[in-house]
Amino acid sequence: MICATVKVGAECGFMTKAGCGFNGGSCQQIVEQCEGCQRVMELPAGRYCNSYPNPSLKWKTSTCNFATHAKQAAQAQQAKVNPLKASKRGSGKKK
């Protein structure tokens, strides 16, 4: 539905006929870690996340899984391979 509280005119998954269904009754503005994300919406009321109503909770424990600017760093960490384990896998059972 179309938001009628904070993000007036924007599509919102938490908006119901009775009002905003998010805990607290309205979306929260973005936090510093959200800067650079493509999901940030510029509205007259402030800057809000297009995907999640309370961005501070997403960043509280680790990286936000919706963050478009943080995914590149996570992929770089997965590229590391332990050469000892790789050589053991490669030698395996050969017939």
Backbone atoms as SQL, in Angstrom:
CREATE TABLE atoms (id INTEGER PRIMARY KEY, chain TEXT, resi INTEGER, resn TEXT, atom TEXT, x REAL, y REAL, z REAL);
INSERT INTO atoms VALUES
  (1, 'A', 1, 'MET', 'N', 0.838, -1.189, 0.000),
  (2, 'A', 1, 'MET', 'CA', 0.000, 0.000, 0.000),
  (3, 'A', 1, 'MET', 'C', 0.879, 1.247, 0.000),
  (4, 'A', 2, 'ILE', 'N', 0.255, 2.333, -0.308),
  (5, 'A', 2, 'ILE', 'CA', 0.947, 3.618, -0.318),
  (6, 'A', 2, 'ILE', 'C', 1.009, 4.162, 1.110),
  (7, 'A', 3, 'CYS', 'N', 2.207, 4.572, 1.519),
  (8, 'A', 3, 'CYS', 'CA', 2.417, 5.085, 2.878),
  (9, 'A', 3, 'CYS', 'C', 1.700, 6.419, 3.072),
  (10, 'A', 4, 'ALA', 'N', 1.107, 6.593, 4.221),
  (11, 'A', 4, 'ALA', 'CA', 0.418, 7.835, 4.546),
  (12, 'A', 4, 'ALA', 'C', 0.980, 8.488, 5.799),
  (13, 'A', 5, 'THR', 'N', 2.053, 7.940, 6.366),
  (14, 'A', 5, 'THR', 'CA', 2.601, 8.505, 7.605),
  (15, 'A', 5, 'THR', 'C', 3.886, 9.284, 7.343),
  (16, 'A', 6, 'VAL', 'N', 4.996, 8.595, 7.129),
  (17, 'A', 6, 'VAL', 'CA', 6.293, 9.249, 6.977),
  (18, 'A', 6, 'VAL', 'C', 6.707, 9.358, 5.513),
  (19, 'A', 7, 'LYS', 'N', 6.645, 8.242, 4.798),
  (20, 'A', 7, 'LYS', 'CA', 7.030, 8.196, 3.382),
  (21, 'A', 7, 'LYS', 'C', 5.800, 8.426, 2.516),
  (22, 'A', 8, 'VAL', 'N', 5.191, 9.579, 2.615),
  (23, 'A', 8, 'VAL', 'CA', 3.931, 9.873, 1.941),
  (24, 'A', 8, 'VAL', 'C', 4.085, 9.700, 0.433),
  (25, 'A', 9, 'GLY', 'N', 3.227, 8.851, -0.140),
  (26, 'A', 9, 'GLY', 'CA', 3.225, 8.622, -1.576),
  (27, 'A', 9, 'GLY', 'C', 4.117, 7.477, -2.034),
  (28, 'A', 10, 'ALA', 'N', 4.933, 6.921, -1.157),
  (29, 'A', 10, 'ALA', 'CA', 5.839, 5.822, -1.512),
  (30, 'A', 10, 'ALA', 'C', 5.198, 4.484, -1.164),
  (31, 'A', 11, 'GLU', 'N', 5.546, 3.448, -1.915),
  (32, 'A', 11, 'GLU', 'CA', 5.041, 2.098, -1.659),
  (33, 'A', 11, 'GLU', 'C', 5.677, 1.557, -0.375),
  (34, 'A', 12, 'CYS', 'N', 4.856, 0.983, 0.510),
  (35, 'A', 12, 'CYS', 'CA', 5.354, 0.472, 1.783),
  (36, 'A', 12, 'CYS', 'C', 4.680, -0.858, 2.110),
  (37, 'A', 13, 'GLY', 'N', 5.462, -1.855, 2.471),
  (38, 'A', 13, 'GLY', 'CA', 4.937, -3.165, 2.817),
  (39, 'A', 13, 'GLY', 'C', 4.310, -3.228, 4.195),
  (40, 'A', 14, 'PHE', 'N', 4.547, -2.237, 5.022),
  (41, 'A', 14, 'PHE', 'CA', 4.020, -2.237, 6.385),
  (42, 'A', 14, 'PHE', 'C', 2.734, -1.434, 6.523),
  (43, 'A', 15, 'MET', 'N', 2.343, -0.737, 5.477),
  (44, 'A', 15, 'MET', 'CA', 1.138, 0.096, 5.538),
  (45, 'A', 15, 'MET', 'C', -0.110, -0.764, 5.376),
  (46, 'A', 16, 'THR', 'N', -1.067, -0.575, 6.255),
  (47, 'A', 16, 'THR', 'CA', -2.350, -1.267, 6.182),
  (48, 'A', 16, 'THR', 'C', -3.462, -0.227, 6.173),
  (49, 'A', 17, 'LYS', 'N', -4.686, -0.670, 6.047),
  (50, 'A', 17, 'LYS', 'CA', -5.818, 0.260, 6.070),
  (51, 'A', 17, 'LYS', 'C', -5.932, 0.949, 7.422),
  (52, 'A', 18, 'ALA', 'N', -5.467, 0.275, 8.474),
  (53, 'A', 18, 'ALA', 'CA', -5.538, 0.827, 9.826),
  (54, 'A', 18, 'ALA', 'C', -4.354, 1.748, 10.144),
  (55, 'A', 19, 'GLY', 'N', -3.375, 1.839, 9.247),
  (56, 'A', 19, 'GLY', 'CA', -2.197, 2.676, 9.490),
  (57, 'A', 19, 'GLY', 'C', -0.925, 1.857, 9.374),
  (58, 'A', 20, 'CYS', 'N', 0.159, 2.398, 9.829),
  (59, 'A', 20, 'CYS', 'CA', 1.453, 1.715, 9.734),
  (60, 'A', 20, 'CYS', 'C', 1.483, 0.537, 10.710),
  (61, 'A', 21, 'GLY', 'N', 1.826, -0.636, 10.192),
  (62, 'A', 21, 'GLY', 'CA', 1.847, -1.842, 11.014),
  (63, 'A', 21, 'GLY', 'C', 3.197, -2.130, 11.626),
  (64, 'A', 22, 'PHE', 'N', 4.203, -1.287, 11.361),
  (65, 'A', 22, 'PHE', 'CA', 5.519, -1.500, 11.934),
  (66, 'A', 22, 'PHE', 'C', 5.493, -1.181, 13.419),
  (67, 'A', 23, 'ASN', 'N', 6.299, -1.914, 14.191),
  (68, 'A', 23, 'ASN', 'CA', 6.395, -1.697, 15.629),
  (69, 'A', 23, 'ASN', 'C', 6.871, -0.266, 15.886),
  (70, 'A', 24, 'GLY', 'N', 6.059, 0.539, 16.475),
  (71, 'A', 24, 'GLY', 'CA', 6.386, 1.937, 16.713),
  (72, 'A', 24, 'GLY', 'C', 5.512, 2.862, 15.882),
  (73, 'A', 25, 'GLY', 'N', 4.892, 2.337, 14.850),
  (74, 'A', 25, 'GLY', 'CA', 3.946, 3.119, 14.065),
  (75, 'A', 25, 'GLY', 'C', 4.501, 3.932, 12.929),
  (76, 'A', 26, 'SER', 'N', 5.812, 3.975, 12.752),
  (77, 'A', 26, 'SER', 'CA', 6.385, 4.708, 11.622),
  (78, 'A', 26, 'SER', 'C', 7.814, 4.250, 11.367),
  (79, 'A', 27, 'CYS', 'N', 8.286, 4.494, 10.153),
  (80, 'A', 27, 'CYS', 'CA', 9.648, 4.127, 9.769),
  (81, 'A', 27, 'CYS', 'C', 10.658, 5.074, 10.408),
  (82, 'A', 28, 'GLN', 'N', 11.879, 4.572, 10.594),
  (83, 'A', 28, 'GLN', 'CA', 12.957, 5.367, 11.190),
  (84, 'A', 28, 'GLN', 'C', 13.903, 5.840, 10.092),
  (85, 'A', 29, 'GLN', 'N', 14.563, 6.954, 10.306),
  (86, 'A', 29, 'GLN', 'CA', 15.510, 7.468, 9.327),
  (87, 'A', 29, 'GLN', 'C', 16.759, 6.596, 9.287),
  (88, 'A', 30, 'ILE', 'N', 17.518, 6.709, 8.192),
  (89, 'A', 30, 'ILE', 'CA', 18.714, 5.893, 8.018),
  (90, 'A', 30, 'ILE', 'C', 19.799, 6.292, 9.013),
  (91, 'A', 31, 'VAL', 'N', 20.765, 5.392, 9.198),
  (92, 'A', 31, 'VAL', 'CA', 21.896, 5.645, 10.071),
  (93, 'A', 31, 'VAL', 'C', 23.136, 5.917, 9.212),
  (94, 'A', 32, 'GLU', 'N', 24.232, 6.251, 9.826),
  (95, 'A', 32, 'GLU', 'CA', 25.459, 6.616, 9.127),
  (96, 'A', 32, 'GLU', 'C', 25.974, 5.496, 8.216),
  (97, 'A', 33, 'GLN', 'N', 25.840, 4.241, 8.641),
  (98, 'A', 33, 'GLN', 'CA', 26.328, 3.108, 7.853),
  (99, 'A', 33, 'GLN', 'C', 25.562, 2.942, 6.543),
  (100, 'A', 34, 'CYS', 'N', 24.373, 3.497, 6.443),
  (101, 'A', 34, 'CYS', 'CA', 23.550, 3.374, 5.229),
  (102, 'A', 34, 'CYS', 'C', 24.002, 4.314, 4.113),
  (103, 'A', 35, 'GLU', 'N', 24.854, 5.266, 4.415),
  (104, 'A', 35, 'GLU', 'CA', 25.304, 6.220, 3.402),
  (105, 'A', 35, 'GLU', 'C', 25.960, 5.478, 2.238),
  (106, 'A', 36, 'GLY', 'N', 25.526, 5.787, 1.030),
  (107, 'A', 36, 'GLY', 'CA', 26.080, 5.146, -0.152),
  (108, 'A', 36, 'GLY', 'C', 25.236, 3.993, -0.666),
  (109, 'A', 37, 'CYS', 'N', 24.234, 3.603, 0.048),
  (110, 'A', 37, 'CYS', 'CA', 23.367, 2.498, -0.361),
  (111, 'A', 37, 'CYS', 'C', 22.383, 2.999, -1.426),
  (112, 'A', 38, 'GLN', 'N', 22.072, 2.138, -2.374),
  (113, 'A', 38, 'GLN', 'CA', 21.138, 2.511, -3.441),
  (114, 'A', 38, 'GLN', 'C', 19.687, 2.444, -2.987),
  (115, 'A', 39, 'ARG', 'N', 19.417, 1.889, -1.825),
  (116, 'A', 39, 'ARG', 'CA', 18.049, 1.754, -1.325),
  (117, 'A', 39, 'ARG', 'C', 17.596, 2.960, -0.507),
  (118, 'A', 40, 'VAL', 'N', 18.433, 3.966, -0.351),
  (119, 'A', 40, 'VAL', 'CA', 18.076, 5.150, 0.417),
  (120, 'A', 40, 'VAL', 'C', 17.158, 6.035, -0.421),
  (121, 'A', 41, 'MET', 'N', 16.061, 6.468, 0.196),
  (122, 'A', 41, 'MET', 'CA', 15.090, 7.339, -0.476),
  (123, 'A', 41, 'MET', 'C', 15.181, 8.742, 0.112),
  (124, 'A', 42, 'GLU', 'N', 15.267, 9.736, -0.767),
  (125, 'A', 42, 'GLU', 'CA', 15.245, 11.140, -0.343),
  (126, 'A', 42, 'GLU', 'C', 13.800, 11.607, -0.349),
  (127, 'A', 43, 'LEU', 'N', 13.273, 11.972, 0.796),
  (128, 'A', 43, 'LEU', 'CA', 11.904, 12.455, 0.922),
  (129, 'A', 43, 'LEU', 'C', 11.913, 13.794, 1.650),
  (130, 'A', 44, 'PRO', 'N', 10.845, 14.573, 1.527),
  (131, 'A', 44, 'PRO', 'CA', 10.790, 15.849, 2.257),
  (132, 'A', 44, 'PRO', 'C', 10.921, 15.678, 3.776),
  (133, 'A', 45, 'ALA', 'N', 10.484, 14.536, 4.292),
  (134, 'A', 45, 'ALA', 'CA', 10.544, 14.292, 5.741),
  (135, 'A', 45, 'ALA', 'C', 11.925, 13.825, 6.195),
  (136, 'A', 46, 'GLY', 'N', 12.806, 13.447, 5.261),
  (137, 'A', 46, 'GLY', 'CA', 14.143, 12.971, 5.613),
  (138, 'A', 46, 'GLY', 'C', 14.601, 11.873, 4.672),
  (139, 'A', 47, 'ARG', 'N', 15.607, 11.118, 5.099),
  (140, 'A', 47, 'ARG', 'CA', 16.157, 10.027, 4.291),
  (141, 'A', 47, 'ARG', 'C', 15.783, 8.702, 4.948),
  (142, 'A', 48, 'TYR', 'N', 15.159, 7.817, 4.146),
  (143, 'A', 48, 'TYR', 'CA', 14.643, 6.553, 4.662),
  (144, 'A', 48, 'TYR', 'C', 15.093, 5.401, 3.778),
  (145, 'A', 49, 'CYS', 'N', 15.140, 4.205, 4.367),
  (146, 'A', 49, 'CYS', 'CA', 15.469, 2.987, 3.626),
  (147, 'A', 49, 'CYS', 'C', 14.220, 2.506, 2.898),
  (148, 'A', 50, 'ASN', 'N', 14.400, 2.102, 1.654),
  (149, 'A', 50, 'ASN', 'CA', 13.291, 1.620, 0.844),
  (150, 'A', 50, 'ASN', 'C', 12.904, 0.183, 1.212),
  (151, 'A', 51, 'SER', 'N', 13.791, -0.557, 1.871),
  (152, 'A', 51, 'SER', 'CA', 13.568, -1.976, 2.135),
  (153, 'A', 51, 'SER', 'C', 13.245, -2.328, 3.574),
  (154, 'A', 52, 'TYR', 'N', 13.706, -1.533, 4.527),
  (155, 'A', 52, 'TYR', 'CA', 13.529, -1.900, 5.928),
  (156, 'A', 52, 'TYR', 'C', 13.140, -0.666, 6.748),
  (157, 'A', 53, 'PRO', 'N', 12.152, -0.767, 7.639),
  (158, 'A', 53, 'PRO', 'CA', 11.676, 0.411, 8.371),
  (159, 'A', 53, 'PRO', 'C', 12.584, 0.911, 9.488),
  (160, 'A', 54, 'ASN', 'N', 13.472, 0.057, 10.034),
  (161, 'A', 54, 'ASN', 'CA', 14.356, 0.504, 11.109),
  (162, 'A', 54, 'ASN', 'C', 15.793, 0.067, 10.801),
  (163, 'A', 55, 'PRO', 'N', 16.530, 0.847, 10.020),
  (164, 'A', 55, 'PRO', 'CA', 17.874, 0.458, 9.605),
  (165, 'A', 55, 'PRO', 'C', 18.865, 0.293, 10.751),
  (166, 'A', 56, 'SER', 'N', 18.687, 0.982, 11.855),
  (167, 'A', 56, 'SER', 'CA', 19.641, 0.860, 12.960),
  (168, 'A', 56, 'SER', 'C', 19.664, -0.560, 13.522),
  (169, 'A', 57, 'LEU', 'N', 18.544, -1.270, 13.495),
  (170, 'A', 57, 'LEU', 'CA', 18.518, -2.656, 13.973),
  (171, 'A', 57, 'LEU', 'C', 19.282, -3.584, 13.042),
  (172, 'A', 58, 'LYS', 'N', 19.267, -3.309, 11.748),
  (173, 'A', 58, 'LYS', 'CA', 19.990, -4.144, 10.789),
  (174, 'A', 58, 'LYS', 'C', 21.498, -4.024, 10.983),
  (175, 'A', 59, 'TRP', 'N', 21.970, -2.857, 11.350),
  (176, 'A', 59, 'TRP', 'CA', 23.408, -2.621, 11.516),
  (177, 'A', 59, 'TRP', 'C', 23.883, -2.899, 12.937),
  (178, 'A', 60, 'LYS', 'N', 22.993, -3.212, 13.850),
  (179, 'A', 60, 'LYS', 'CA', 23.354, -3.372, 15.255),
  (180, 'A', 60, 'LYS', 'C', 24.340, -4.518, 15.488),
  (181, 'A', 61, 'THR', 'N', 24.107, -5.683, 14.873),
  (182, 'A', 61, 'THR', 'CA', 24.963, -6.838, 15.121),
  (183, 'A', 61, 'THR', 'C', 26.012, -7.065, 14.034),
  (184, 'A', 62, 'SER', 'N', 25.657, -6.769, 12.777),
  (185, 'A', 62, 'SER', 'CA', 26.607, -6.973, 11.683),
  (186, 'A', 62, 'SER', 'C', 26.178, -6.119, 10.493),
  (187, 'A', 63, 'THR', 'N', 26.681, -6.447, 9.335),
  (188, 'A', 63, 'THR', 'CA', 26.353, -5.709, 8.121),
  (189, 'A', 63, 'THR', 'C', 24.908, -5.971, 7.716),
  (190, 'A', 64, 'CYS', 'N', 24.235, -4.948, 7.272),
  (191, 'A', 64, 'CYS', 'CA', 22.857, -5.060, 6.806),
  (192, 'A', 64, 'CYS', 'C', 22.820, -5.920, 5.544),
  (193, 'A', 65, 'ASN', 'N', 21.918, -6.888, 5.506),
  (194, 'A', 65, 'ASN', 'CA', 21.851, -7.762, 4.342),
  (195, 'A', 65, 'ASN', 'C', 21.197, -7.089, 3.136),
  (196, 'A', 66, 'PHE', 'N', 20.589, -5.926, 3.313),
  (197, 'A', 66, 'PHE', 'CA', 20.019, -5.172, 2.211),
  (198, 'A', 66, 'PHE', 'C', 21.007, -4.167, 1.624),
  (199, 'A', 67, 'ALA', 'N', 22.126, -3.939, 2.264),
  (200, 'A', 67, 'ALA', 'CA', 23.075, -2.904, 1.858),
  (201, 'A', 67, 'ALA', 'C', 23.706, -3.239, 0.509),
  (202, 'A', 68, 'THR', 'N', 23.504, -2.348, -0.470),
  (203, 'A', 68, 'THR', 'CA', 24.076, -2.566, -1.794),
  (204, 'A', 68, 'THR', 'C', 25.544, -2.180, -1.832),
  (205, 'A', 69, 'HIS', 'N', 25.976, -1.314, -0.950),
  (206, 'A', 69, 'HIS', 'CA', 27.363, -0.851, -0.952),
  (207, 'A', 69, 'HIS', 'C', 28.278, -1.745, -0.110),
  (208, 'A', 70, 'ALA', 'N', 27.744, -2.659, 0.676),
  (209, 'A', 70, 'ALA', 'CA', 28.561, -3.503, 1.550),
  (210, 'A', 70, 'ALA', 'C', 28.756, -4.915, 1.020),
  (211, 'A', 71, 'LYS', 'N', 28.073, -5.308, -0.026),
  (212, 'A', 71, 'LYS', 'CA', 28.174, -6.663, -0.547),
  (213, 'A', 71, 'LYS', 'C', 29.532, -6.931, -1.194),
  (214, 'A', 72, 'GLN', 'N', 30.143, -5.932, -1.754),
  (215, 'A', 72, 'GLN', 'CA', 31.432, -6.116, -2.410),
  (216, 'A', 72, 'GLN', 'C', 32.505, -6.523, -1.413),
  (217, 'A', 73, 'ALA', 'N', 32.482, -5.990, -0.232),
  (218, 'A', 73, 'ALA', 'CA', 33.474, -6.329, 0.790),
  (219, 'A', 73, 'ALA', 'C', 33.282, -7.774, 1.262),
  (220, 'A', 74, 'ALA', 'N', 32.060, -8.231, 1.349),
  (221, 'A', 74, 'ALA', 'CA', 31.787, -9.595, 1.795),
  (222, 'A', 74, 'ALA', 'C', 32.261, -10.613, 0.765),
  (223, 'A', 75, 'GLN', 'N', 32.132, -10.320, -0.510),
  (224, 'A', 75, 'GLN', 'CA', 32.577, -11.235, -1.556),
  (225, 'A', 75, 'GLN', 'C', 34.092, -11.344, -1.580),
  (226, 'A', 76, 'ALA', 'N', 34.800, -10.272, -1.279),
  (227, 'A', 76, 'ALA', 'CA', 36.257, -10.291, -1.280),
  (228, 'A', 76, 'ALA', 'C', 36.793, -11.198, -0.168),
  (229, 'A', 77, 'GLN', 'N', 36.114, -11.275, 0.955),
  (230, 'A', 77, 'GLN', 'CA', 36.549, -12.116, 2.058),
  (231, 'A', 77, 'GLN', 'C', 36.378, -13.597, 1.730),
  (232, 'A', 78, 'GLN', 'N', 35.407, -13.960, 0.920),
  (233, 'A', 78, 'GLN', 'CA', 35.158, -15.350, 0.594),
  (234, 'A', 78, 'GLN', 'C', 36.170, -15.884, -0.413),
  (235, 'A', 79, 'ALA', 'N', 36.889, -15.014, -1.108),
  (236, 'A', 79, 'ALA', 'CA', 37.808, -15.439, -2.154),
  (237, 'A', 79, 'ALA', 'C', 39.071, -16.093, -1.587),
  (238, 'A', 80, 'LYS', 'N', 39.368, -15.917, -0.307),
  (239, 'A', 80, 'LYS', 'CA', 40.567, -16.488, 0.287),
  (240, 'A', 80, 'LYS', 'C', 40.432, -18.005, 0.415),
  (241, 'A', 81, 'VAL', 'N', 41.461, -18.724, -0.045),
  (242, 'A', 81, 'VAL', 'CA', 41.465, -20.181, 0.022),
  (243, 'A', 81, 'VAL', 'C', 42.734, -20.613, 0.742),
  (244, 'A', 82, 'ASN', 'N', 42.578, -21.548, 1.659),
  (245, 'A', 82, 'ASN', 'CA', 43.722, -22.086, 2.365),
  (246, 'A', 82, 'ASN', 'C', 44.468, -23.027, 1.409),
  (247, 'A', 83, 'PRO', 'N', 45.716, -22.726, 1.027),
  (248, 'A', 83, 'PRO', 'CA', 46.426, -23.542, 0.047),
  (249, 'A', 83, 'PRO', 'C', 46.686, -24.978, 0.517),
  (250, 'A', 84, 'LEU', 'N', 46.867, -25.187, 1.803),
  (251, 'A', 84, 'LEU', 'CA', 47.102, -26.533, 2.320),
  (252, 'A', 84, 'LEU', 'C', 45.859, -27.410, 2.131),
  (253, 'A', 85, 'LYS', 'N', 44.700, -26.870, 2.473),
  (254, 'A', 85, 'LYS', 'CA', 43.462, -27.619, 2.301),
  (255, 'A', 85, 'LYS', 'C', 43.156, -27.850, 0.818),
  (256, 'A', 86, 'ALA', 'N', 43.467, -26.870, -0.014),
  (257, 'A', 86, 'ALA', 'CA', 43.208, -27.017, -1.447),
  (258, 'A', 86, 'ALA', 'C', 44.074, -28.118, -2.043),
  (259, 'A', 87, 'SER', 'N', 45.315, -28.240, -1.609),
  (260, 'A', 87, 'SER', 'CA', 46.187, -29.280, -2.144),
  (261, 'A', 87, 'SER', 'C', 45.730, -30.668, -1.691),
  (262, 'A', 88, 'LYS', 'N', 45.205, -30.756, -0.474),
  (263, 'A', 88, 'LYS', 'CA', 44.692, -32.041, 0.023),
  (264, 'A', 88, 'LYS', 'C', 43.441, -32.456, -0.754),
  (265, 'A', 89, 'ARG', 'N', 42.584, -31.500, -1.074),
  (266, 'A', 89, 'ARG', 'CA', 41.391, -31.804, -1.845),
  (267, 'A', 89, 'ARG', 'C', 41.767, -32.268, -3.254),
  (268, 'A', 90, 'GLY', 'N', 42.757, -31.620, -3.814),
  (269, 'A', 90, 'GLY', 'CA', 43.193, -31.936, -5.170),
  (270, 'A', 90, 'GLY', 'C', 43.821, -33.304, -5.291),
  (271, 'A', 91, 'SER', 'N', 44.537, -33.738, -4.264),
  (272, 'A', 91, 'SER', 'CA', 45.229, -35.034, -4.337),
  (273, 'A', 91, 'SER', 'C', 44.234, -36.181, -4.178),
  (274, 'A', 92, 'GLY', 'N', 43.215, -36.033, -3.331),
  (275, 'A', 92, 'GLY', 'CA', 42.123, -36.977, -3.145),
  (276, 'A', 92, 'GLY', 'C', 42.445, -38.424, -3.488),
  (277, 'A', 93, 'LYS', 'N', 41.442, -39.186, -3.832),
  (278, 'A', 93, 'LYS', 'CA', 41.613, -40.583, -4.224),
  (279, 'A', 93, 'LYS', 'C', 41.757, -40.646, -5.736),
  (280, 'A', 94, 'LYS', 'N', 42.903, -41.030, -6.216),
  (281, 'A', 94, 'LYS', 'CA', 43.132, -41.184, -7.654),
  (282, 'A', 94, 'LYS', 'C', 43.306, -42.654, -7.957),
  (283, 'A', 95, 'LYS', 'N', 42.693, -43.107, -9.018),
  (284, 'A', 95, 'LYS', 'CA', 42.766, -44.516, -9.402),
  (285, 'A', 95, 'LYS', 'C', 43.718, -44.739, -10.531);
